[in-house]
Structure formats: C-alpha cells, structure tokens
Amino acid sequence: MTTMNVSLPDGLKAFVEEQVGSRGYGTASEYVRELIRKDQERQRLRGLLLAGATSAAGPPADDAYFAGLRRRVRQEARAQRAVRRSDEA
C-alpha cells in the first residue's frame, strides 16, 4: 500500500475527525478509503444506468413477465431447500 498526503482546511479536517469518531472508523485513512470505494461504485452504477438508457428496449414487463419471474424464484427456492436437506442428511 502506498501513502498519499492530503491537505485539508481546518473545517474539513474537523469533519473527517468527527466522522471517524462517530461512525466507527479506526482512522481517517479508513474513512477516506470508504469514500473512494463508494465513489467507484457510484461511477460503476452510473455507467450501467447510462448503458441501459442507450440500449434497445427489452420485452415489456407485463403480467406474463412477472408470472415467469415468480415461477423461476419458486423453482430456485425449491432447489435450494433440496440442497440444504441433502446436506443435512
């Protein structure tokens, strides 16, 4: 891991220290790393949303679509229960 020094005005430094203390972070570095990870995730999600917005429309989400979705969920739940039962035996 490398080190990066960041200069902050007193108000921002106090805010970071408050967040570290009140939100359970061990250090300011942990807090900043978490902010960076959240920003990476936000950018990834934004990219997915933009890709979805520019893609061709899919089939309509009508009653038949949701009935099929419910059917698949029930089948997967039955399969998972069967696996758990066989693991317990």
GUVOFI-61770 format. One record per residue: residue number from 1; x, y, z of N, C-alpha, C, CB in turn. Coordinates in Angstrom, 2 decimals. Glycine has a CB too. Layout:
REM residues N
k/n.c1/n.c2/n.c3/ca.c1/ca.c2/ca.c3/c.c1/c.c2/c.c3/cb.c1/cb.c2/cb.c3
NUM/X/Y/Z/X/Y/Z/X/Y/Z/X/Y/Z
...
//
This chain:
REM residues 89
k/n.c1/n.c2/n.c3/ca.c1/ca.c2/ca.c3/c.c1/c.c2/c.c3/cb.c1/cb.c2/cb.c3
1/0.86/-1.16/0.00/0.00/0.00/0.00/0.91/1.23/0.00/-0.98/-0.01/1.23
2/0.52/2.21/-0.77/1.28/3.45/-0.82/0.61/4.51/0.03/1.44/3.94/-2.27
3/1.34/5.57/0.27/0.84/6.67/1.10/0.55/7.87/0.23/1.86/7.03/2.21
4/-0.52/8.59/0.57/-0.87/9.81/-0.12/-1.20/10.85/0.95/-2.09/9.60/-1.11
5/-0.57/11.99/0.87/-0.86/13.06/1.82/-1.87/14.01/1.20/0.44/13.82/2.22
6/-2.85/14.40/1.99/-3.89/15.31/1.52/-3.97/16.48/2.48/-5.26/14.58/1.40
7/-3.97/17.68/1.94/-4.11/18.88/2.77/-5.58/19.26/2.83/-3.26/20.07/2.20
8/-6.07/19.52/4.04/-7.47/19.89/4.23/-7.56/21.17/5.03/-8.24/18.76/4.94
9/-8.53/22.02/4.69/-8.80/23.17/5.55/-9.27/22.66/6.92/-9.87/24.13/4.91
10/-9.14/23.49/7.94/-9.49/23.08/9.30/-10.91/22.54/9.41/-9.32/24.25/10.25
11/-11.85/23.16/8.71/-13.24/22.72/8.78/-13.43/21.31/8.25/-14.12/23.67/8.02
12/-12.79/20.99/7.13/-12.89/19.64/6.57/-12.18/18.62/7.45/-12.32/19.60/5.15
13/-11.04/19.00/7.99/-10.31/18.10/8.88/-11.16/17.76/10.10/-8.96/18.73/9.33
14/-11.82/18.78/10.66/-12.68/18.55/11.82/-13.85/17.63/11.44/-13.21/19.89/12.37
15/-14.39/17.83/10.25/-15.49/16.98/9.79/-15.03/15.52/9.67/-16.03/17.47/8.44
16/-13.88/15.30/9.06/-13.35/13.94/8.91/-13.14/13.31/10.28/-12.03/13.94/8.11
17/-12.55/14.05/11.20/-12.31/13.52/12.54/-13.62/13.18/13.24/-11.51/14.54/13.38
18/-14.63/14.00/13.03/-15.95/13.73/13.62/-16.55/12.45/13.04/-16.90/14.92/13.39
19/-16.42/12.27/11.73/-16.94/11.06/11.09/-16.21/9.82/11.58/-16.83/11.17/9.57
20/-14.92/9.92/11.73/-14.12/8.79/12.21/-14.61/8.38/13.60/-12.61/9.15/12.25
21/-14.80/9.36/14.45/-15.22/9.07/15.81/-16.64/8.57/15.93/-15.06/10.27/16.64
22/-17.54/9.15/15.15/-18.96/8.83/15.32/-19.44/7.65/14.48/-19.79/10.03/14.97
23/-18.68/7.27/13.47/-19.16/6.21/12.57/-18.34/4.93/12.67/-19.14/6.70/11.14
24/-17.45/4.87/13.65/-16.75/3.62/13.91/-15.54/3.33/13.06/-17.68/2.53/13.75
25/-15.00/4.34/12.39/-13.77/4.13/11.63/-12.60/4.19/12.61/-13.62/5.19/10.50
26/-11.58/3.40/12.34/-10.41/3.41/13.20/-9.51/4.60/12.94/-9.64/2.14/13.02
27/-9.44/5.01/11.69/-8.54/6.10/11.30/-9.19/6.93/10.19/-7.16/5.55/10.84
28/-8.63/8.09/9.97/-9.09/8.93/8.86/-8.85/8.23/7.53/-8.37/10.30/8.89
29/-7.78/7.45/7.44/-7.49/6.71/6.21/-8.60/5.73/5.88/-6.16/5.98/6.32
30/-9.12/5.03/6.89/-10.23/4.10/6.66/-11.45/4.84/6.11/-10.60/3.36/7.96
31/-11.74/5.99/6.68/-12.88/6.79/6.24/-12.70/7.23/4.79/-13.07/8.02/7.16
32/-11.52/7.73/4.45/-11.27/8.21/3.09/-11.32/7.04/2.11/-9.89/8.92/3.01
33/-10.75/5.88/2.47/-10.82/4.71/1.59/-12.27/4.32/1.31/-10.05/3.53/2.20
34/-13.10/4.36/2.36/-14.51/4.03/2.20/-15.20/5.02/1.25/-15.22/4.02/3.56
35/-14.89/6.31/1.39/-15.46/7.31/0.48/-15.05/7.03/-0.96/-15.02/8.72/0.88
36/-13.80/6.66/-1.16/-13.31/6.38/-2.52/-14.00/5.14/-3.08/-11.78/6.18/-2.52
37/-14.14/4.09/-2.26/-14.84/2.89/-2.73/-16.28/3.21/-3.11/-14.81/1.80/-1.65
38/-16.95/4.02/-2.29/-18.34/4.39/-2.60/-18.41/5.19/-3.90/-18.95/5.20/-1.44
39/-17.44/6.05/-4.13/-17.44/6.83/-5.37/-17.19/5.93/-6.57/-16.38/7.94/-5.31
40/-16.30/4.95/-6.42/-16.07/3.99/-7.51/-17.36/3.24/-7.84/-14.96/2.99/-7.13
41/-18.06/2.79/-6.80/-19.32/2.08/-7.01/-20.37/2.98/-7.66/-19.85/1.54/-5.67
42/-20.43/4.23/-7.22/-21.37/5.19/-7.81/-21.08/5.37/-9.30/-21.29/6.55/-7.08
43/-19.81/5.49/-9.65/-19.45/5.65/-11.06/-19.77/4.40/-11.87/-17.97/5.98/-11.19
44/-19.55/3.22/-11.27/-19.88/1.96/-11.95/-21.38/1.89/-12.21/-19.41/0.75/-11.11
45/-22.18/2.21/-11.19/-23.63/2.18/-11.34/-24.10/3.20/-12.36/-24.31/2.43/-10.01
46/-23.47/4.37/-12.36/-23.83/5.40/-13.35/-23.57/4.89/-14.76/-23.04/6.71/-13.10
47/-22.44/4.21/-14.94/-22.12/3.63/-16.24/-23.14/2.60/-16.67/-20.74/3.01/-16.21
48/-23.56/1.76/-15.72/-24.58/0.76/-16.04/-25.90/1.41/-16.41/-24.78/-0.19/-14.86
49/-26.27/2.46/-15.66/-27.51/3.17/-15.98/-27.45/3.81/-17.36/-27.80/4.22/-14.93
50/-26.32/4.43/-17.66/-26.18/5.06/-18.98/-26.21/4.02/-20.09/-24.87/5.87/-19.05
51/-25.55/2.88/-19.86/-25.57/1.81/-20.86/-27.00/1.29/-21.05/-24.64/0.65/-20.44
52/-27.73/1.16/-19.96/-29.12/0.71/-20.06/-29.99/1.72/-20.77/-29.67/0.43/-18.69
53/-29.74/3.00/-20.53/-30.55/4.04/-21.15/-30.33/4.11/-22.65/-30.24/5.40/-20.53
54/-29.14/3.73/-23.11/-28.86/3.80/-24.54/-29.07/2.46/-25.25/-27.43/4.28/-24.76
55/-29.42/1.42/-24.51/-29.62/0.11/-25.14/-31.03/0.01/-25.70/-29.36/-1.03/-24.12
56/-31.21/-0.99/-26.54/-32.53/-1.23/-27.13/-33.51/-1.66/-26.04/-32.45/-2.29/-28.25
57/-34.75/-1.31/-26.24/-35.78/-1.70/-25.28/-35.95/-3.21/-25.27/-37.12/-1.01/-25.60
58/-36.17/-3.75/-24.09/-36.40/-5.18/-23.94/-37.88/-5.48/-23.99/-35.81/-5.70/-22.62
59/-38.22/-6.73/-23.72/-39.65/-7.08/-23.73/-40.38/-6.36/-22.61/-39.83/-8.61/-23.58
60/-41.68/-6.18/-22.77/-42.43/-5.46/-21.74/-42.50/-6.25/-20.44/-43.85/-5.15/-22.23
61/-42.54/-5.53/-19.34/-42.68/-6.15/-18.02/-44.17/-6.21/-17.70/-41.88/-5.37/-16.91
62/-44.85/-7.16/-18.34/-46.29/-7.29/-18.17/-46.60/-8.43/-17.19/-46.99/-7.55/-19.54
63/-47.86/-8.80/-17.09/-48.26/-9.86/-16.16/-47.55/-11.18/-16.45/-49.77/-10.07/-16.23
64/-47.37/-11.50/-17.72/-46.71/-12.75/-18.09/-45.24/-12.74/-17.64/-46.80/-12.98/-19.61
65/-44.59/-11.61/-17.78/-43.20/-11.49/-17.35/-43.09/-11.75/-15.85/-42.65/-10.08/-17.69
66/-43.95/-11.11/-15.05/-43.87/-11.27/-13.61/-44.28/-12.67/-13.17/-44.75/-10.24/-12.92
67/-45.22/-13.29/-13.88/-45.60/-14.67/-13.57/-44.40/-15.60/-13.81/-46.81/-15.12/-14.44
68/-43.69/-15.41/-14.89/-42.49/-16.20/-15.17/-41.41/-15.97/-14.14/-41.96/-15.89/-16.55
69/-41.25/-14.73/-13.73/-40.25/-14.40/-12.72/-40.58/-15.08/-11.39/-40.16/-12.86/-12.52
70/-41.86/-15.03/-10.99/-42.28/-15.70/-9.75/-42.04/-17.21/-9.85/-43.77/-15.42/-9.45
71/-42.33/-17.78/-11.00/-42.12/-19.22/-11.21/-40.64/-19.59/-11.06/-42.64/-19.64/-12.61
72/-39.76/-18.79/-11.66/-38.32/-19.07/-11.55/-37.83/-18.94/-10.11/-37.51/-18.12/-12.46
73/-38.32/-17.94/-9.39/-37.91/-17.75/-8.00/-38.36/-18.94/-7.16/-38.51/-16.43/-7.43
74/-39.59/-19.39/-7.36/-40.09/-20.56/-6.61/-39.26/-21.80/-6.92/-41.57/-20.83/-6.94
75/-38.91/-22.00/-8.19/-38.11/-23.16/-8.57/-36.73/-23.11/-7.92/-37.97/-23.25/-10.11
76/-36.12/-21.94/-7.93/-34.80/-21.80/-7.30/-34.89/-22.03/-5.80/-34.22/-20.41/-7.58
77/-35.95/-21.54/-5.17/-36.12/-21.74/-3.73/-36.29/-23.22/-3.42/-37.33/-20.93/-3.19
78/-37.07/-23.94/-4.23/-37.24/-25.39/-4.02/-35.91/-26.11/-4.18/-38.29/-25.98/-5.01
79/-35.15/-25.72/-5.20/-33.85/-26.36/-5.44/-32.90/-26.10/-4.27/-33.23/-25.84/-6.75
80/-32.89/-24.88/-3.73/-32.02/-24.57/-2.60/-32.44/-25.35/-1.36/-32.05/-23.07/-2.30
81/-33.74/-25.49/-1.13/-34.22/-26.28/0.02/-33.79/-27.74/-0.13/-35.76/-26.19/0.15
82/-33.87/-28.26/-1.35/-33.47/-29.65/-1.59/-31.99/-29.84/-1.32/-33.80/-30.06/-3.03
83/-31.18/-28.89/-1.71/-29.73/-28.97/-1.46/-29.46/-28.93/0.03/-28.98/-27.81/-2.17
84/-30.13/-28.04/0.75/-29.94/-27.96/2.20/-30.34/-29.27/2.88/-30.76/-26.80/2.79
85/-31.46/-29.85/2.45/-31.91/-31.12/3.05/-30.90/-32.22/2.77/-33.31/-31.52/2.49
86/-30.34/-32.26/1.58/-29.36/-33.32/1.26/-28.06/-33.10/2.03/-29.07/-33.36/-0.25
87/-27.71/-31.83/2.30/-26.52/-31.53/3.10/-26.71/-31.94/4.55/-26.19/-30.05/3.01
88/-27.94/-31.82/5.04/-28.24/-32.15/6.43/-28.30/-33.66/6.65/-29.55/-31.50/6.85
89/-28.58/-34.41/5.59/-28.73/-35.87/5.73/-27.40/-36.59/5.85/-29.49/-36.43/4.54
//
